[in-house]
């Protein structure tokens, strides 16, 4: 499960943006017993969260930052920052070199399958990895122990060969002795390199492997800008097909259309040529290909696969504008469905639907805003919990938001 995530200097986000899935420590959480999970590790973790904000405010950039981090773990090629993904204001500092900063930072804290708590920090710039660390502990109040720490030394440039050299100070003393010995026998790392934690996972370090597997398998990011669009046949078609054929998937789909009585899945093109069979009150059946169905059905059919992964496979899904073609009542029903089931999955989605700003269904910690500064065009991410004056009993969040009091509106 995801505990927290931080990042900085990514696209429209200049300063550190902080996001967490921790339920409040006060009695408020007792009003929402279905909205969080009590873990053996000492954390009360939220099952869902919504991110609201204006168009071009930075919601997609927030979710894409996770896509970018996740993509780092797909292979062991050299990693570095891309100028097109560095905050505009840092790149504009060429006239002021001491403020020129291409270093991006990503920091994530999770609970792995073995109930181990992992804290990972990665810093990269245009030349490669600057710093990479993975720590672990077994309980919230325990002290973190190191798995690996790698810090880059001073860069040296060989102009004729167009090569940049940099040696790393690497500490693998927290690994098993056999892994530490094998890593120590490898040639010194210099220049561009892939992730150290991925190397250790390949060498058989169990904690590194568990963390890497969590990023690759448990974290799911649905963003149209990174080819995770729900409108296309997503990559793991065999897994998707297995889900579509599961009777529990039909239960999810029926939230949007109760007349659907079964799904006849197409093996080759499940997201376009599968048949939805409907039944009328008098028992008559008729079917229609998904590609010929309504836009809402077509899109929700793909999102329903991700909802299945949250509830029945304990996946952590980040979804960009999940409900852009879904009516507000159904959106509320989806969140209630996720919160009402017993699982260890999490669902975080961005939305333009201001009706999610409802303290009858959400805790303040489950509502986030993204707003953009009109002067420097930097995005800011913050929680409704940052407003102590907002009270559950009396405050009408929707009205506050529409008046621009909470930010996240284009006219503030």
C-alpha positions in Angstrom: 0.0 0.0 0.0 1.1 3.6 -0.6 1.9 5.6 2.5 3.3 8.8 0.9 4.8 10.2 -2.3 6.8 13.4 -2.8 8.4 14.9 -5.9 9.9 18.2 -7.1 11.1 20.0 -10.2 8.8 18.0 -12.5 7.0 19.8 -15.3 4.7 22.5 -13.7 5.8 21.5 -10.1 8.8 23.5 -9.0 8.9 23.0 -5.2 8.3 19.8 -3.4 4.8 18.4 -3.8 3.6 16.2 -1.0 0.9 13.6 -1.1 0.0 10.9 1.4 -2.7 8.4 2.1 -2.8 8.6 5.9 -6.0 8.7 7.7 -6.2 11.4 10.5 -5.1 10.4 14.0 -8.1 12.0 15.6 -11.6 10.8 16.2 -12.9 12.0 12.8 -11.9 8.8 11.2 -14.4 6.9 13.4 -17.1 8.6 11.3 -15.7 6.9 8.2 -14.9 3.3 9.2 -15.0 2.1 5.6 -12.7 4.7 4.2 -9.4 3.4 5.6 -7.5 0.3 6.6 -5.9 -0.4 9.9 -2.6 -2.1 9.2 -0.5 -4.3 11.4 2.5 -2.0 10.7 0.8 0.9 12.7 -0.6 2.9 9.8 -4.2 3.8 9.2 -4.2 4.1 5.4 -6.9 5.6 3.1 -8.5 3.5 0.4 -9.3 6.4 -1.9 -8.5 10.0 -2.7 -9.7 12.6 -5.2 -7.6 15.4 -6.7 -9.6 18.5 -8.0 -8.4 21.5 -9.9 -8.7 23.7 -12.9 -7.8 22.8 -16.4 -4.0 23.0 -17.0 -3.5 23.3 -13.3 -1.2 20.3 -12.9 -3.4 17.3 -12.1 -2.1 15.3 -15.0 1.5 16.4 -14.3 1.1 15.0 -10.8 -0.1 11.6 -12.1 2.5 11.6 -14.9 5.3 12.1 -12.4 4.4 8.6 -11.0 4.3 7.3 -14.6 7.8 8.7 -15.1 9.1 7.1 -11.8 7.4 3.8 -12.6 9.0 3.8 -16.1 12.5 4.0 -14.4 12.0 0.4 -13.2 11.0 -1.1 -16.6 14.7 -1.7 -17.6 18.2 -1.1 -16.4 19.2 1.4 -19.0 20.9 4.7 -17.8 18.5 7.1 -16.0 18.6 10.8 -16.3 16.3 13.8 -16.3 14.8 15.2 -19.5 14.8 18.9 -20.1 11.2 18.8 -21.4 10.1 17.4 -18.0 12.1 19.9 -15.9 10.2 22.8 -14.4 10.2 25.8 -16.7 11.4 28.3 -14.1 14.6 26.2 -13.4 15.4 26.1 -17.1 14.9 29.9 -17.3 17.7 30.4 -14.8 20.4 30.3 -17.5 20.9 34.0 -16.9 21.4 33.2 -13.2 23.5 30.0 -13.2 23.5 29.5 -9.4 19.8 28.9 -9.6 20.0 26.6 -12.6 18.7 23.3 -11.3 18.0 20.2 -13.4 17.8 17.9 -10.4 14.5 16.1 -10.0 13.6 14.2 -6.8 11.1 11.4 -6.2 10.4 10.0 -2.8 8.0 7.2 -2.1 7.0 5.2 1.0 5.1 2.0 0.8 4.1 -1.3 2.5 5.3 -4.3 0.6 3.7 -7.8 0.3 5.8 -9.1 3.3 4.4 -6.2 5.4 7.8 -4.5 5.3 7.8 -0.7 5.1 10.0 0.7 2.3 11.3 4.3 1.9 12.9 5.0 -1.5 14.5 8.3 -2.6 15.8 9.0 -6.1 17.4 12.2 -7.4 18.4 12.5 -11.0 19.6 15.4 -13.2 20.4 15.7 -16.9 23.7 13.8 -16.5 22.3 10.8 -14.6 21.6 9.6 -11.1 22.6 12.0 -8.3 21.5 10.0 -5.3 19.5 6.8 -4.8 18.6 5.3 -1.4 16.3 2.4 -0.2 15.5 1.9 3.4 13.2 -0.5 5.2 11.6 -1.0 8.6 9.1 -3.4 10.1 6.8 -1.0 12.0 5.8 2.6 11.9 7.8 3.6 14.9 10.9 1.5 14.1 14.1 3.0 12.9 14.8 2.8 9.2 17.6 0.4 8.1 19.6 0.8 4.9 19.3 -1.6 1.9 21.4 0.5 -0.5 22.7 4.1 -0.7 24.5 5.5 -3.8 25.8 9.0 -4.0 27.5 10.5 -7.1 30.8 12.2 -6.7 32.0 15.3 -8.6 31.5 15.2 -12.4 34.4 15.4 -14.8 34.0 16.1 -18.5 36.1 14.6 -21.3 35.3 17.1 -24.1 37.0 15.3 -26.9 35.1 12.1 -26.4 31.9 13.9 -25.3 31.9 11.7 -22.1 31.0 12.6 -18.6 32.7 10.6 -15.8 31.3 10.3 -12.3 32.1 7.8 -9.6 29.6 6.7 -7.1 30.0 6.0 -3.4 27.8 2.9 -2.9 26.8 1.3 0.4 25.2 -2.1 0.2 26.1 -3.2 3.8 22.4 -3.7 4.5 22.1 -6.4 1.9 22.8 -10.1 2.5 26.5 -10.8 2.8 26.5 -12.8 -0.5 24.8 -10.0 -2.4 27.1 -7.4 -0.8 30.1 -9.5 -1.8 28.9 -10.0 -5.4 28.2 -6.3 -5.8 31.6 -5.4 -4.4 33.2 -7.6 -7.0 31.6 -5.7 -9.8 33.6 -3.0 -11.7 33.3 0.5 -10.1 30.3 2.3 -11.4 31.1 5.5 -13.3 29.2 7.7 -15.7 25.6 7.0 -16.6 24.0 4.1 -14.9 20.7 2.3 -14.3 19.0 2.1 -10.9 21.1 0.5 -8.2 18.1 -1.0 -6.6 17.3 -2.8 -9.8 20.8 -4.2 -10.0 20.4 -5.5 -6.5 17.1 -7.1 -7.3 18.7 -9.0 -10.2 21.5 -10.2 -7.9 18.8 -11.7 -5.6 18.6 -9.1 -2.8 15.1 -9.9 -1.4 14.2 -6.5 -0.1 15.3 -4.7 -3.3 13.3 -7.3 -5.3 10.2 -6.9 -3.3 10.3 -3.1 -3.7 11.0 -3.3 -7.4 8.1 -5.8 -7.8 5.8 -3.5 -6.0 6.6 -0.6 -8.4 6.2 -2.8 -11.4 3.2 -4.9 -10.4 1.2 -3.2 -7.7 1.4 0.4 -8.9 -0.8 1.1 -11.8 -0.9 4.5 -13.5 -3.6 5.4 -16.0 -2.6 8.5 -17.9 -3.4 9.3 -21.5 -0.2 11.2 -21.9 2.0 8.2 -21.1 0.2 5.6 -23.3 -1.7 4.2 -20.4 -5.0 5.4 -22.0 -8.0 3.3 -21.1 -9.3 3.8 -24.6 -6.7 1.5 -26.2 -6.1 -2.2 -25.8 -3.8 -2.1 -22.8 -0.7 -4.2 -22.8 -1.4 -7.1 -20.6 -4.3 -8.4 -22.6 -4.3 -11.9 -21.1 -4.6 -10.4 -17.6 -7.3 -8.0 -18.8 -9.2 -10.8 -20.5 -9.1 -12.9 -17.4 -10.6 -10.0 -15.4 -13.3 -9.4 -18.0 -14.4 -13.0 -17.8 -14.6 -12.9 -14.0 -18.2 -12.7 -12.7 -17.1 -10.0 -10.2 -16.2 -7.8 -13.1 -19.8 -7.9 -14.3 -20.8 -6.7 -10.8 -18.7 -3.6 -11.3 -19.9 -2.9 -14.8 -23.5 -3.1 -13.7 -23.0 0.0 -11.6 -23.2 2.0 -14.8 -25.9 -0.1 -16.6 -28.0 -2.6 -14.5 -29.5 -4.1 -17.7 -26.2 -5.8 -18.6 -26.7 -9.5 -17.7 -23.5 -11.0 -19.2 -20.4 -10.3 -21.2 -19.3 -12.3 -24.2 -15.6 -11.4 -24.3 -13.7 -11.2 -27.6 -10.4 -13.0 -27.3 -8.6 -10.7 -29.7 -10.1 -7.3 -29.1 -11.8 -7.4 -25.7 -12.1 -3.6 -25.3 -13.8 -3.1 -28.7 -15.5 -6.2 -30.0 -16.7 -7.9 -26.8 -20.5 -8.1 -26.6 -22.6 -6.6 -23.8 -25.7 -8.7 -23.5 -28.7 -6.8 -22.0 -32.0 -8.1 -20.7 -35.3 -6.2 -20.7 -38.0 -6.5 -18.0 -39.9 -9.1 -20.0 -36.8 -11.3 -20.4 -35.8 -10.4 -24.0 -32.1 -10.2 -24.6 -30.1 -8.2 -27.1 -26.4 -7.6 -27.5 -24.1 -4.8 -28.8 -20.4 -4.6 -29.4 -18.6 -2.3 -27.0 -17.3 -0.2 -29.9 -20.9 0.6 -30.9 -22.1 1.3 -27.4 -22.3 4.7 -25.6 -19.1 6.7 -24.9 -19.7 6.3 -21.2 -20.0 2.5 -21.4 -16.9 2.2 -23.6 -14.8 4.2 -21.2 -16.1 2.8 -18.0 -15.6 -0.7 -19.4 -11.8 0.0 -19.3 -11.9 1.8 -16.0 -13.8 -1.2 -14.5 -10.8 -3.4 -15.1 -8.8 -1.0 -12.9 -11.5 -0.9 -10.2 -11.3 -4.7 -10.2 -7.6 -4.6 -9.7 -8.0 -2.3 -6.7 -10.7 -4.3 -5.0 -9.8 -7.9 -5.8 -6.0 -7.7 -6.5 -4.9 -5.0 -4.0 -3.5 -2.8 -6.7 -2.7 0.9 -6.1 -4.3 2.7 -9.1 -3.8 6.4 -10.1 -6.3 7.4 -12.7 -6.3 10.7 -14.6 -9.9 12.0 -15.0 -11.6 8.7 -14.5 -15.1 10.3 -14.4 -14.9 12.8 -17.2 -17.8 11.1 -19.1 -19.5 9.7 -16.0 -22.4 11.4 -14.2 -21.8 12.6 -10.6 -24.1 10.0 -9.0 -22.2 7.1 -10.6 -18.8 8.7 -9.5 -20.1 8.7 -6.0 -21.2 5.1 -6.3 -17.8 4.0 -7.6 -16.0 5.6 -4.6 -18.6 4.0 -2.2 -18.0 0.6 -3.8 -14.2 0.9 -3.3 -14.6 2.0 0.3 -17.2 -0.6 1.1 -15.1 -3.6 0.1 -12.5 -5.2 2.3 -9.2 -5.1 0.5 -5.7 -3.5 0.6 -5.9 -1.7 -2.7 -6.1 2.1 -3.2 -7.8 4.3 -5.8 -6.6 7.9 -6.5 -8.2 9.8 -9.3 -8.2 13.4 -10.6 -11.5 15.0 -11.5 -13.2 18.2 -12.6 -16.4 17.1 -10.7 -16.7 19.6 -7.8 -19.5 17.5 -6.3 -16.7 15.2 -4.9 -16.1 18.0 -2.4 -18.4 16.4 0.1 -17.5 15.8 3.7 -20.3 13.2 4.0 -18.4 10.7 1.9 -14.8 11.9 2.3 -12.5 12.8 5.1 -10.6 16.0 4.5 -7.4 14.0 4.1 -9.0 12.3 1.0 -9.5 15.6 -0.9 -6.6 17.2 -2.6 -6.4 20.4 -4.7 -4.0 21.4 -7.5 -3.7 25.0 -8.4 -1.4 27.0 -10.6 0.2 30.3 -9.7 -0.7 32.8 -12.4 2.6 34.7 -12.1 5.2 32.0 -12.3 3.0 29.2 -13.7 4.1 26.8 -10.9 1.6 24.2 -9.7 0.9 23.5 -6.0 -0.6 20.4 -4.5 -2.3 20.5 -1.1 -5.0 18.8 1.0 -8.3 20.0 2.3 -6.8 19.0 5.7 -4.5 22.0 5.4 -7.5 24.2 6.2 -8.3 23.9 9.9 -11.1 26.4 9.6 -13.1 23.9 7.4 -15.5 22.1 9.7 -17.4 18.9 8.9 -20.7 20.0 10.3 -21.1 23.5 8.9 -18.8 24.1 5.9 -20.2 23.8 2.4 -17.1 22.8 0.5 -18.6 23.0 -2.9 -19.6 26.7 -2.4 -16.2 27.5 -0.9 -14.5 26.0 -3.9 -16.7 27.6 -6.5 -16.0 31.0 -5.0 -12.2 30.4 -5.3 -11.6 30.3 -1.5 -9.9 26.9 -1.6 -7.9 27.6 -4.8 -7.8 25.2 -7.7 -10.0 27.4 -9.8 -8.9 29.3 -12.9 -10.4 32.7 -11.8 -8.9 32.9 -8.4 
